[in-house]
């Protein structure tokens, strides 16, 4: 698949060829990991669910969910993690605790003997949008009780929306602002070219995200017919940018990222 994005100012354009998925990374975390080994926190049980809202800007393949979790009682108990869409205009989920038809994906999380940063696999592809990660029990074969540890570390500038549901009140409510650690891991379904711009000296720049671990060629063409590979590289983690100096006498240049 090839996606074209054009700029018409100088003129420059670029395209993207897509192949396989990249290595999974943390795409959302509500707080940083705190001290492990402590089992104090918020209860997760058949009658107590905890949740956090998260937003995806691009289509994303989810590979795992988890957080700073521990047991309530003996080890090897199980809880579930489920992802649902956040209703348009809503702050929290509705329902008691939610409608099964709204669940996009779920997994069972086996809890360790003491709290630590836990993950469970979840294979799910999501479109850009607003979602909720829920921890609970009593569904999907999860029958245990656990805790979401209260000793996370707040991330500067990040203000997650946490909520909880209890069978005793029957509705979702605000869970406060303590730095509870929920985690969603995954990778972009395809690399995305971002922030194309001309710099003051006439150079052309664009950024790339979602290419971590992938081998790709950066190619250039003057006519969209003949492509020249400028260089090849393996994408690093995170975002990075390319800058191409101006070419006097050339009115059009096209660039593409071709992923192997």
MIDOSE-1310 file (N, C-alpha, C; in nm, 2 decimals, decimal comma, always signed):
residues 260
xxxx	+0,08/-0,12/+0,00/+0,00/+0,00/+0,00/+0,09/+0,12/+0,00; +0,05/+0,22/-0,08/+0,13/+0,35/-0,08/+0,04/+0,46/-0,05; +0,08/+0,55/+0,04/+0,00/+0,67/+0,07/+0,08/+0,79/+0,03; +0,01/+0,88/-0,05/+0,08/+1,00/-0,09/+0,03/+1,12/-0,01
xxxx	+0,13/+1,20/+0,02/+0,10/+1,33/+0,09/+0,18/+1,44/+0,01; +0,11/+1,54/-0,03/+0,18/+1,64/-0,12/+0,19/+1,77/-0,05; +0,30/+1,84/-0,09/+0,32/+1,98/-0,05/+0,34/+2,06/-0,18; +0,28/+2,17/-0,19/+0,29/+2,25/-0,32/+0,33/+2,39/-0,28
xxxx	+0,46/+2,41/-0,26/+0,51/+2,55/-0,23/+0,64/+2,57/-0,30; +0,71/+2,45/-0,32/+0,84/+2,47/-0,38/+0,88/+2,41/-0,51; +0,83/+2,29/-0,54/+0,73/+2,20/-0,48/+0,79/+2,08/-0,43; +0,74/+2,02/-0,32/+0,80/+1,89/-0,27/+0,68/+1,80/-0,24
xxxx	+0,70/+1,67/-0,24/+0,60/+1,57/-0,20/+0,67/+1,45/-0,15; +0,59/+1,36/-0,08/+0,66/+1,24/-0,04/+0,55/+1,13/-0,03; +0,59/+1,00/-0,03/+0,50/+0,89/-0,02/+0,55/+0,79/+0,08; +0,47/+0,69/+0,11/+0,50/+0,59/+0,21/+0,46/+0,46/+0,16
xxxx	+0,56/+0,36/+0,16/+0,53/+0,22/+0,13/+0,53/+0,14/+0,26; +0,43/+0,06/+0,28/+0,41/+0,00/+0,41/+0,43/-0,15/+0,40; +0,49/-0,21/+0,50/+0,51/-0,36/+0,50/+0,45/-0,42/+0,63; +0,54/-0,48/+0,71/+0,49/-0,55/+0,83/+0,49/-0,45/+0,95
xxxx	+0,43/-0,50/+1,06/+0,42/-0,42/+1,18/+0,56/-0,40/+1,25; +0,57/-0,29/+1,33/+0,69/-0,27/+1,40/+0,69/-0,34/+1,53; +0,80/-0,33/+1,61/+0,81/-0,39/+1,74/+0,72/-0,31/+1,84; +0,65/-0,38/+1,93/+0,56/-0,32/+2,02/+0,63/-0,22/+2,12
xxxx	+0,57/-0,11/+2,15/+0,62/-0,02/+2,25/+0,50/+0,02/+2,34; +0,53/+0,09/+2,45/+0,42/+0,15/+2,53/+0,36/+0,27/+2,45; +0,24/+0,26/+2,42/+0,17/+0,37/+2,35/+0,09/+0,46/+2,44; +0,06/+0,41/+2,56/-0,01/+0,49/+2,67/+0,03/+0,43/+2,80
xxxx	+0,06/+0,53/+2,89/+0,08/+0,49/+3,03/+0,03/+0,61/+3,11; -0,05/+0,58/+3,21/-0,11/+0,69/+3,29/-0,02/+0,74/+3,40; +0,08/+0,66/+3,44/+0,18/+0,70/+3,54/+0,30/+0,61/+3,52; +0,41/+0,66/+3,58/+0,53/+0,58/+3,58/+0,53/+0,47/+3,69
xxxx	+0,61/+0,37/+3,68/+0,62/+0,26/+3,78/+0,67/+0,32/+3,91; +0,60/+0,28/+4,02/+0,65/+0,31/+4,15/+0,72/+0,20/+4,21; +0,72/+0,19/+4,34/+0,79/+0,08/+4,42/+0,71/-0,05/+4,41; +0,78/-0,15/+4,36/+0,71/-0,28/+4,35/+0,71/-0,35/+4,49
xxxx	+0,63/-0,46/+4,50/+0,63/-0,54/+4,62/+0,54/-0,50/+4,73; +0,46/-0,39/+4,70/+0,37/-0,35/+4,81/+0,22/-0,38/+4,76; +0,14/-0,43/+4,84/+0,01/-0,47/+4,79/-0,10/-0,38/+4,85; -0,07/-0,26/+4,87/-0,17/-0,16/+4,90/-0,22/-0,09/+4,78
xxxx	-0,35/-0,07/+4,77/-0,40/+0,00/+4,65/-0,55/-0,01/+4,64; -0,60/+0,01/+4,52/-0,75/+0,01/+4,49/-0,79/-0,13/+4,45; -0,90/-0,18/+4,50/-0,95/-0,31/+4,48/-1,00/-0,33/+4,34; -0,96/-0,45/+4,28/-1,02/-0,50/+4,15/-1,09/-0,63/+4,19
xxxx	-1,22/-0,64/+4,16/-1,29/-0,76/+4,20/-1,42/-0,77/+4,12; -1,50/-0,88/+4,13/-1,62/-0,89/+4,06/-1,72/-0,78/+4,07; -1,71/-0,71/+4,19/-1,80/-0,60/+4,21/-1,73/-0,47/+4,22; -1,61/-0,46/+4,17/-1,53/-0,34/+4,17/-1,45/-0,33/+4,04
xxxx	-1,47/-0,24/+3,95/-1,40/-0,22/+3,83/-1,32/-0,08/+3,83; -1,21/-0,08/+3,78/-1,13/+0,04/+3,77/-1,10/+0,07/+3,62; -1,09/+0,20/+3,58/-1,07/+0,23/+3,44/-0,99/+0,36/+3,42; -0,93/+0,37/+3,30/-0,87/+0,49/+3,26/-0,90/+0,52/+3,11
xxxx	-0,91/+0,65/+3,08/-0,94/+0,69/+2,94/-0,80/+0,70/+2,87; -0,80/+0,67/+2,74/-0,68/+0,70/+2,66/-0,73/+0,73/+2,52; -0,64/+0,80/+2,44/-0,67/+0,85/+2,31/-0,56/+0,80/+2,21; -0,61/+0,75/+2,09/-0,52/+0,71/+1,99/-0,53/+0,81/+1,87
xxxx	-0,42/+0,86/+1,83/-0,42/+0,96/+1,72/-0,41/+0,89/+1,58; -0,35/+0,77/+1,58/-0,34/+0,69/+1,46/-0,39/+0,55/+1,48; -0,42/+0,48/+1,37/-0,46/+0,34/+1,37/-0,35/+0,26/+1,44; -0,38/+0,18/+1,54/-0,28/+0,12/+1,62/-0,32/-0,03/+1,65
xxxx	-0,22/-0,12/+1,64/-0,23/-0,26/+1,68/-0,19/-0,27/+1,82; -0,29/-0,30/+1,91/-0,27/-0,33/+2,05/-0,21/-0,47/+2,07; -0,11/-0,48/+2,15/-0,04/-0,61/+2,17/-0,05/-0,66/+2,32; -0,07/-0,56/+2,41/-0,08/-0,60/+2,55/-0,13/-0,49/+2,63
xxxx	-0,19/-0,52/+2,75/-0,23/-0,42/+2,85/-0,19/-0,47/+2,98; -0,18/-0,38/+3,08/-0,14/-0,41/+3,21/-0,13/-0,29/+3,30; -0,04/-0,30/+3,40/-0,02/-0,19/+3,49/+0,05/-0,24/+3,61; +0,06/-0,15/+3,71/+0,12/-0,19/+3,84/+0,01/-0,26/+3,92
xxxx	+0,01/-0,39/+3,92/-0,09/-0,47/+3,98/-0,04/-0,57/+4,08; -0,12/-0,61/+4,17/-0,08/-0,71/+4,27/-0,20/-0,79/+4,31; -0,18/-0,90/+4,39/-0,30/-0,98/+4,44/-0,37/-0,92/+4,56; -0,49/-0,96/+4,57/-0,57/-0,94/+4,70/-0,59/-1,08/+4,75
xxxx	-0,49/-1,13/+4,83/-0,50/-1,27/+4,88/-0,38/-1,34/+4,81; -0,40/-1,48/+4,79/-0,29/-1,56/+4,74/-0,26/-1,52/+4,60; -0,13/-1,56/+4,55/-0,09/-1,53/+4,41/-0,17/-1,61/+4,31; -0,14/-1,58/+4,18/-0,20/-1,65/+4,07/-0,35/-1,64/+4,06
xxxx	-0,41/-1,53/+4,12/-0,54/-1,50/+4,10/-0,55/-1,43/+3,96; -0,67/-1,42/+3,90/-0,69/-1,36/+3,77/-0,79/-1,25/+3,77; -0,76/-1,15/+3,70/-0,85/-1,04/+3,67/-0,86/-1,02/+3,52; -0,94/-0,94/+3,46/-0,94/-0,92/+3,32/-0,91/-0,77/+3,29
xxxx	-0,86/-0,75/+3,17/-0,84/-0,62/+3,11/-0,92/-0,61/+2,99; -1,00/-0,51/+2,97/-1,09/-0,50/+2,86/-1,08/-0,35/+2,80; -1,09/-0,34/+2,67/-1,09/-0,21/+2,60/-1,23/-0,19/+2,54; -1,28/-0,07/+2,57/-1,41/-0,03/+2,52/-1,40/+0,11/+2,46
xxxx	-1,48/+0,15/+2,36/-1,48/+0,29/+2,32/-1,55/+0,38/+2,42; -1,49/+0,50/+2,44/-1,55/+0,60/+2,52/-1,67/+0,66/+2,45; -1,79/+0,66/+2,50/-1,91/+0,71/+2,43/-1,88/+0,86/+2,40; -1,93/+0,90/+2,28/-1,91/+1,04/+2,23/-1,96/+1,14/+2,34
xxxx	-1,87/+1,24/+2,37/-1,91/+1,34/+2,46/-1,91/+1,30/+2,61; -1,88/+1,17/+2,64/-1,88/+1,12/+2,78/-1,75/+1,13/+2,84; -1,75/+1,14/+2,98/-1,63/+1,14/+3,06/-1,60/+1,00/+3,11; -1,70/+0,92/+3,13/-1,69/+0,79/+3,18/-1,78/+0,69/+3,10
xxxx	-1,76/+0,56/+3,12/-1,84/+0,46/+3,07/-1,98/+0,47/+3,13; -2,08/+0,41/+3,07/-2,21/+0,40/+3,13/-2,24/+0,25/+3,14; -2,34/+0,21/+3,22/-2,37/+0,07/+3,23/-2,33/+0,02/+3,36; -2,35/-0,11/+3,38/-2,33/-0,18/+3,51/-2,26/-0,31/+3,50
xxxx	-2,13/-0,32/+3,48/-2,04/-0,20/+3,45/-2,04/-0,15/+3,31; -2,07/-0,25/+3,21/-2,07/-0,21/+3,07/-2,14/-0,32/+2,99; -2,19/-0,28/+2,87/-2,25/-0,38/+2,79/-2,15/-0,46/+2,72; -2,17/-0,60/+2,72/-2,08/-0,69/+2,65/-2,06/-0,65/+2,50
xxxx	-2,17/-0,61/+2,44/-2,16/-0,57/+2,30/-2,07/-0,46/+2,27; -2,03/-0,38/+2,37/-1,94/-0,26/+2,35/-1,80/-0,30/+2,36; -1,77/-0,42/+2,41/-1,63/-0,46/+2,43/-1,56/-0,49/+2,30; -1,44/-0,42/+2,28/-1,37/-0,44/+2,16/-1,26/-0,55/+2,17
xxxx	-1,21/-0,57/+2,29/-1,12/-0,68/+2,31/-1,09/-0,70/+2,46; -1,05/-0,82/+2,50/-1,03/-0,85/+2,64/-0,92/-0,95/+2,66; -0,86/-0,96/+2,78/-0,76/-1,06/+2,81/-0,77/-1,09/+2,96; -0,71/-1,20/+3,00/-0,70/-1,24/+3,14/-0,56/-1,21/+3,19
xxxx	-0,55/-1,15/+3,30/-0,42/-1,11/+3,37/-0,40/-1,20/+3,49; -0,29/-1,27/+3,49/-0,26/-1,35/+3,61/-0,17/-1,26/+3,70; -0,21/-1,25/+3,83/-0,15/-1,16/+3,92/-0,03/-1,23/+3,99; +0,08/-1,16/+4,01/+0,20/-1,22/+4,08/+0,18/-1,22/+4,23
xxxx	+0,28/-1,27/+4,30/+0,27/-1,28/+4,45/+0,27/-1,14/+4,51; +0,35/-1,05/+4,45/+0,36/-0,91/+4,50/+0,34/-0,82/+4,38; +0,30/-0,69/+4,41/+0,28/-0,60/+4,31/+0,40/-0,57/+4,22; +0,38/-0,57/+4,09/+0,48/-0,54/+4,00/+0,42/-0,49/+3,87
xxxx	+0,50/-0,46/+3,77/+0,45/-0,41/+3,64/+0,41/-0,52/+3,55; +0,28/-0,55/+3,54/+0,23/-0,67/+3,48/+0,18/-0,65/+3,34; +0,19/-0,74/+3,25/+0,13/-0,74/+3,12/+0,06/-0,87/+3,09; -0,04/-0,85/+3,00/-0,11/-0,97/+2,94/-0,13/-0,94/+2,80
xxxx	-0,12/-1,04/+2,71/-0,13/-1,01/+2,57/-0,27/-0,98/+2,53; -0,29/-0,89/+2,43/-0,42/-0,86/+2,38/-0,40/-0,82/+2,23; -0,46/-0,90/+2,14/-0,44/-0,88/+2,00/-0,56/-0,80/+1,94; -0,55/-0,67/+1,91/-0,66/-0,59/+1,88/-0,61/-0,47/+1,80
xxxx	-0,68/-0,44/+1,69/-0,64/-0,32/+1,61/-0,75/-0,22/+1,62; -0,71/-0,09/+1,66/-0,81/+0,01/+1,68/-0,78/+0,13/+1,59; -0,89/+0,19/+1,55/-0,89/+0,31/+1,47/-0,86/+0,43/+1,56; -0,82/+0,55/+1,51/-0,80/+0,67/+1,59/-0,93/+0,69/+1,67
xxxx	-0,92/+0,73/+1,79/-1,04/+0,76/+1,87/-1,01/+0,76/+2,02; -1,12/+0,77/+2,10/-1,11/+0,77/+2,25/-1,16/+0,64/+2,30; -1,08/+0,59/+2,40/-1,11/+0,45/+2,45/-1,09/+0,45/+2,60; -1,13/+0,33/+2,66/-1,12/+0,31/+2,80/-1,06/+0,17/+2,82
xxxx	-0,96/+0,17/+2,91/-0,91/+0,04/+2,96/-0,97/+0,01/+3,09; -1,03/-0,11/+3,11/-1,10/-0,14/+3,23/-1,03/-0,27/+3,29; -1,01/-0,27/+3,42/-0,97/-0,38/+3,50/-1,09/-0,43/+3,58; -1,12/-0,56/+3,58/-1,23/-0,61/+3,66/-1,22/-0,76/+3,68
xxxx	-1,32/-0,82/+3,73/-1,32/-0,97/+3,75/-1,46/-1,02/+3,73; -1,48/-1,15/+3,72/-1,61/-1,21/+3,71/-1,65/-1,22/+3,56; -1,56/-1,20/+3,46/-1,59/-1,22/+3,32/-1,47/-1,28/+3,26; -1,50/-1,34/+3,14/-1,39/-1,39/+3,05/-1,30/-1,50/+3,12
xxxx	-1,35/-1,56/+3,23/-1,28/-1,66/+3,30/-1,20/-1,61/+3,41; -1,20/-1,48/+3,43/-1,12/-1,42/+3,55/-1,21/-1,42/+3,67; -1,16/-1,48/+3,78/-1,24/-1,50/+3,89/-1,18/-1,45/+4,02; -1,06/-1,39/+4,02/-0,99/-1,35/+4,14/-1,02/-1,21/+4,18
xxxx	-0,93/-1,16/+4,27/-0,93/-1,03/+4,32/-0,79/-0,98/+4,32; -0,77/-0,85/+4,29/-0,64/-0,79/+4,29/-0,64/-0,65/+4,33; -0,53/-0,58/+4,32/-0,52/-0,44/+4,35/-0,44/-0,37/+4,24; -0,49/-0,24/+4,22/-0,41/-0,15/+4,14/-0,33/-0,07/+4,23
xxxx	-0,19/-0,09/+4,23/-0,11/-0,03/+4,34/-0,12/+0,12/+4,33; -0,11/+0,18/+4,45/-0,13/+0,32/+4,47/+0,00/+0,40/+4,46; +0,12/+0,34/+4,44/+0,24/+0,41/+4,45/+0,31/+0,43/+4,32; +0,23/+0,48/+4,22/+0,29/+0,52/+4,09/+0,36/+0,66/+4,10
xxxx	+0,42/+0,70/+3,99/+0,48/+0,83/+3,98/+0,41/+0,91/+3,87; +0,36/+1,03/+3,91/+0,29/+1,11/+3,81/+0,39/+1,15/+3,70; +0,33/+1,16/+3,57/+0,41/+1,20/+3,46/+0,38/+1,35/+3,44; +0,48/+1,43/+3,44/+0,46/+1,58/+3,42/+0,38/+1,61/+3,30
xxxx	+0,28/+1,69/+3,31/+0,19/+1,73/+3,20/+0,09/+1,63/+3,16; +0,08/+1,52/+3,23/-0,02/+1,42/+3,19/-0,12/+1,41/+3,30; -0,25/+1,43/+3,27/-0,36/+1,43/+3,37/-0,46/+1,33/+3,32; -0,44/+1,20/+3,35/-0,54/+1,10/+3,31/-0,67/+1,11/+3,37
xxxx	-0,78/+1,06/+3,31/-0,91/+1,05/+3,37/-0,93/+0,91/+3,42; -0,93/+0,89/+3,55/-0,96/+0,76/+3,61/-1,10/+0,75/+3,65; -1,16/+0,63/+3,65/-1,29/+0,61/+3,70/-1,31/+0,47/+3,77; -1,41/+0,46/+3,85/-1,44/+0,33/+3,91/-1,59/+0,30/+3,91
xxxx	-1,62/+0,17/+3,91/-1,75/+0,12/+3,91/-1,77/+0,03/+4,03; -1,87/+0,04/+4,11/-1,90/-0,05/+4,22/-2,04/-0,10/+4,21; -2,06/-0,22/+4,24/-2,19/-0,28/+4,24/-2,28/-0,22/+4,35; -2,22/-0,15/+4,45/-2,29/-0,09/+4,56/-2,36/+0,04/+4,52
xxxx	-2,30/+0,11/+4,42/-2,36/+0,23/+4,37/-2,42/+0,22/+4,23; -2,36/+0,12/+4,15/-2,42/+0,09/+4,02/-2,39/+0,18/+3,91; -2,29/+0,28/+3,93/-2,25/+0,37/+3,82/-2,11/+0,40/+3,83; -2,05/+0,46/+3,72/-1,91/+0,50/+3,71/-1,90/+0,63/+3,77
xxxx	-1,78/+0,65/+3,84/-1,76/+0,78/+3,91/-1,61/+0,81/+3,91; -1,57/+0,93/+3,94/-1,43/+0,97/+3,94/-1,35/+0,90/+4,04; -1,23/+0,86/+4,00/-1,15/+0,78/+4,09/-1,04/+0,87/+4,16; -1,04/+1,00/+4,13/-0,93/+1,08/+4,19/-0,81/+1,10/+4,10
xxxx	-0,71/+1,16/+4,16/-0,59/+1,20/+4,08/-0,46/+1,13/+4,12; -0,47/+1,03/+4,21/-0,35/+0,96/+4,24/-0,29/+0,89/+4,12; -0,16/+0,88/+4,11/-0,10/+0,83/+3,98/-0,10/+0,68/+3,97; -0,22/+0,63/+3,94/-0,24/+0,48/+3,92/-0,18/+0,45/+3,78
xxxx	-0,11/+0,34/+3,78/-0,04/+0,30/+3,65/-0,12/+0,20/+3,57; -0,18/+0,24/+3,46/-0,24/+0,16/+3,36/-0,15/+0,17/+3,24; -0,13/+0,06/+3,16/-0,04/+0,06/+3,04/-0,11/-0,01/+2,93; -0,09/+0,05/+2,81/-0,13/-0,01/+2,68/-0,01/-0,02/+2,59
xxxx	+0,02/-0,14/+2,54/+0,14/-0,15/+2,45/+0,09/-0,18/+2,31; +0,16/-0,15/+2,21/+0,13/-0,18/+2,07/+0,22/-0,11/+1,98; +0,18/-0,10/+1,85/+0,25/-0,03/+1,75/+0,16/+0,03/+1,65; +0,20/+0,13/+1,58/+0,12/+0,18/+1,47/+0,10/+0,08/+1,36
xxxx	-0,02/+0,08/+1,30/-0,04/-0,02/+1,20/+0,05/+0,01/+1,08; +0,08/+0,13/+1,05/+0,18/+0,17/+0,95/+0,25/+0,29/+0,99; +0,38/+0,31/+0,95/+0,45/+0,43/+0,97/+0,37/+0,55/+0,92; +0,39/+0,66/+0,99/+0,32/+0,78/+0,96/+0,42/+0,89/+0,94
xxxx	+0,41/+0,96/+0,83/+0,49/+1,08/+0,80/+0,42/+1,20/+0,85; +0,49/+1,28/+0,93/+0,43/+1,39/+1,00/+0,52/+1,52/+0,98; +0,46/+1,63/+1,01/+0,52/+1,77/+1,01/+0,60/+1,80/+0,89; +0,55/+1,78/+0,77/+0,63/+1,83/+0,65/+0,63/+1,98/+0,65
xxxx	+0,75/+2,03/+0,61/+0,76/+2,18/+0,61/+0,89/+2,22/+0,53; +0,88/+2,34/+0,48/+1,00/+2,41/+0,43/+1,06/+2,49/+0,53; +1,19/+2,48/+0,55/+1,27/+2,56/+0,65/+1,31/+2,70/+0,58; +1,35/+2,79/+0,67/+1,38/+2,93/+0,61/+1,49/+2,93/+0,51
xxxx	+1,58/+2,83/+0,51/+1,69/+2,83/+0,41/+1,64/+2,75/+0,28; +1,52/+2,71/+0,27/+1,47/+2,64/+0,15/+1,48/+2,49/+0,17; +1,54/+2,44/+0,27/+1,54/+2,29/+0,29/+1,40/+2,24/+0,32; +1,38/+2,11/+0,29/+1,26/+2,05/+0,32/+1,27/+1,94/+0,43
xxxx	+1,18/+1,94/+0,52/+1,19/+1,85/+0,64/+1,06/+1,78/+0,66; +1,07/+1,65/+0,70/+0,95/+1,58/+0,75/+0,99/+1,48/+0,86; +0,90/+1,45/+0,95/+0,92/+1,35/+1,05/+0,86/+1,22/+1,03; +0,91/+1,12/+1,10/+0,85/+0,98/+1,08/+0,83/+0,92/+1,22
xxxx	+0,71/+0,86/+1,24/+0,68/+0,78/+1,36/+0,63/+0,65/+1,33; +0,65/+0,55/+1,42/+0,60/+0,42/+1,39/+0,69/+0,33/+1,31; +0,82/+0,36/+1,30/+0,90/+0,27/+1,22/+1,01/+0,20/+1,30; +1,00/+0,20/+1,43/+1,10/+0,14/+1,52/+1,13/+0,00/+1,48
xxxx	+1,25/-0,03/+1,46/+1,30/-0,17/+1,42/+1,28/-0,21/+1,28; +1,23/-0,12/+1,20/+1,20/-0,16/+1,06/+1,32/-0,11/+0,97; +1,36/-0,19/+0,87/+1,45/-0,15/+0,77/+1,38/-0,08/+0,66; +1,42/+0,04/+0,62/+1,36/+0,12/+0,52/+1,46/+0,20/+0,43
xxxx	+1,41/+0,23/+0,31/+1,49/+0,31/+0,22/+1,42/+0,45/+0,21; +1,50/+0,55/+0,21/+1,45/+0,69/+0,18/+1,49/+0,71/+0,03; +1,39/+0,74/-0,05/+1,40/+0,75/-0,19/+1,36/+0,89/-0,24; +1,42/+0,93/-0,35/+1,39/+1,06/-0,41/+1,36/+1,04/-0,56
xxxx	+1,27/+1,12/-0,61/+1,23/+1,12/-0,76/+1,21/+1,26/-0,80; +1,23/+1,28/-0,93/+1,20/+1,41/-0,99/+1,08/+1,40/-1,08; +1,03/+1,28/-1,10/+0,91/+1,27/-1,20/+0,81/+1,16/-1,15; +0,83/+1,10/-1,04/+0,75/+0,99/-0,98/+0,76/+0,86/-1,06
xxxx	+0,85/+0,86/-1,15/+0,87/+0,74/-1,24/+1,00/+0,67/-1,20; +1,11/+0,74/-1,19/+1,24/+0,68/-1,16/+1,27/+0,73/-1,01; +1,30/+0,62/-0,93/+1,33/+0,65/-0,79/+1,47/+0,62/-0,76; +1,54/+0,70/-0,68/+1,68/+0,68/-0,64/+1,68/+0,67/-0,49
xxxx	+1,74/+0,56/-0,44/+1,76/+0,54/-0,30/+1,87/+0,63/-0,25; +1,84/+0,72/-0,16/+1,94/+0,81/-0,10/+2,02/+0,74/+0,01; +1,95/+0,66/+0,09/+2,02/+0,58/+0,20/+1,92/+0,49/+0,26; +1,97/+0,39/+0,33/+1,88/+0,29/+0,40/+1,92/+0,29/+0,55
xxxx	+1,82/+0,26/+0,63/+1,85/+0,26/+0,78/+1,74/+0,18/+0,85; +1,77/+0,15/+0,97/+1,67/+0,09/+1,06/+1,61/+0,19/+1,15; +1,48/+0,20/+1,16/+1,42/+0,31/+1,23/+1,44/+0,29/+1,38; +1,48/+0,40/+1,45/+1,50/+0,40/+1,59/+1,36/+0,41/+1,66
xxxx	+1,36/+0,40/+1,80/+1,24/+0,42/+1,87/+1,20/+0,57/+1,87; +1,08/+0,60/+1,89/+1,03/+0,74/+1,90/+1,02/+0,80/+1,76; +1,01/+0,94/+1,77/+1,00/+1,02/+1,65/+1,14/+1,06/+1,60; +1,16/+1,08/+1,47/+1,28/+1,14/+1,42/+1,25/+1,21/+1,29
xxxx	+1,34/+1,29/+1,24/+1,32/+1,38/+1,12/+1,43/+1,37/+1,02; +1,40/+1,40/+0,90/+1,49/+1,41/+0,79/+1,49/+1,56/+0,74; +1,61/+1,61/+0,70/+1,62/+1,74/+0,64/+1,69/+1,73/+0,51; +1,63/+1,77/+0,40/+1,69/+1,77/+0,27/+1,72/+1,91/+0,22
xxxx	+1,85/+1,94/+0,19/+1,89/+2,08/+0,15/+1,82/+2,11/+0,01; +1,81/+2,24/-0,02/+1,75/+2,28/-0,14/+1,84/+2,24/-0,26; +1,77/+2,22/-0,38/+1,85/+2,19/-0,50/+1,82/+2,30/-0,60; +1,91/+2,39/-0,62/+1,89/+2,50/-0,72/+1,86/+2,44/-0,86
xxxx	+1,76/+2,50/-0,92/+1,73/+2,47/-1,06/+1,63/+2,35/-1,07; +1,59/+2,29/-0,95/+1,49/+2,18/-0,95/+1,37/+2,23/-0,89; +1,26/+2,23/-0,96/+1,13/+2,29/-0,91/+1,05/+2,19/-0,84; +1,07/+2,06/-0,86/+0,99/+1,95/-0,80/+1,08/+1,84/-0,75
xxxx	+1,06/+1,80/-0,63/+1,13/+1,68/-0,58/+1,02/+1,60/-0,50; +1,03/+1,47/-0,51/+0,94/+1,38/-0,45/+1,02/+1,28/-0,36; +0,97/+1,26/-0,24/+1,04/+1,17/-0,15/+0,94/+1,06/-0,10; +1,00/+0,94/-0,08/+0,92/+0,84/-0,02/+1,00/+0,75/+0,08
xxxx	+0,93/+0,70/+0,17/+0,99/+0,60/+0,27/+0,94/+0,47/+0,23; +1,02/+0,38/+0,19/+0,98/+0,24/+0,15/+1,03/+0,14/+0,25; +0,93/+0,08/+0,32/+0,96/-0,01/+0,43/+0,97/-0,15/+0,38; +1,08/-0,22/+0,42/+1,10/-0,36/+0,38/+1,02/-0,46/+0,47
